[in-house]
Amino acid sequence: MGNWIVCKAPGSGKILIKVEKPKEKQLLTREESRKADENAIRKYCIPSLVLMENAGRTCAETLIGQGPTSPQAVIVLCGPGNNGGDGFVIARHLYIAGVKIKVVLFRKAEAYGGDAGLNLKALSRLRMSVVELDAVWSDAKIQELFAKVGRLATSWVVDALLGTGASGEPKAMMARAIQVANRMEVRRFAVDIPTGLDCDTGEPASTTFRADLTCTLIDRKAGFENKASKEFTGSVHVAGIGAPNEIFGEGRWRRRNDRGN
């Protein structure tokens, strides 16, 4: 359906032009996010490593583009899965841009496999601090770890802990790290979705990362429609991962699958 308008060209009769109504945006659920990645890899033959690189690079570019609040010293919290892998890519691109970086791991370094493991290995060649968080550390010890990157006071903390597939409460060690980060007088950045926020409902766990800026991948998440989510997402920036809109299947439309606000 659409509206018709009448145009008159010089020397000719009236011309009817149909103007389509703008399509409503469609928000990504947990399952749609998973399916989009799967289609990009299996149907469109885009390697998962490329998707991770694109996701991490666009997140890093978003951080660098923050103007007066752009990062100088950044803590990147990297979870055990692909979200952590995105964090490793972010760390590398920020390092290349001259930002001081400290990466915090939430499992043993040798336990990271697949694309995340490859990107962690790439970090090992660079002069940056990579620390495995120890479950026995006190909150004071964690706060001391997060407070500085080298000699510089931390300006941003990046949440690359858990992605859209997670639900429920973050595990104890992650929850403690999030609590410490939330108390710090720094700016906070979430990759795709703040850890602890439910992708589908927008309901927060009792411990949820409080971002000033969320760089969400491909499109906004269904849970962002919940007004309660705003307290945790902060401003939301949408970034592409280099996959075509066709990853959503026939008849599906996406407001954006490229960089932009």
Beta strands, then each sheet from edge to edge (+ up, - down):
strand 1: 2-8
strand 2: 14-20
strand 3: 73-78
strand 4: 100-105
strand 5: 129-132
strand 6: 148-149
strand 7: 152-153
strand 8: 156-160
strand 9: 187-191
strand 10: 213-217
strand 11: 235-239
sheet 1: 1+ 2-
sheet 2: 5+ 4+ 3+ 8+ 9+ 10+ 11+
sheet 3: 6+ 7-
end
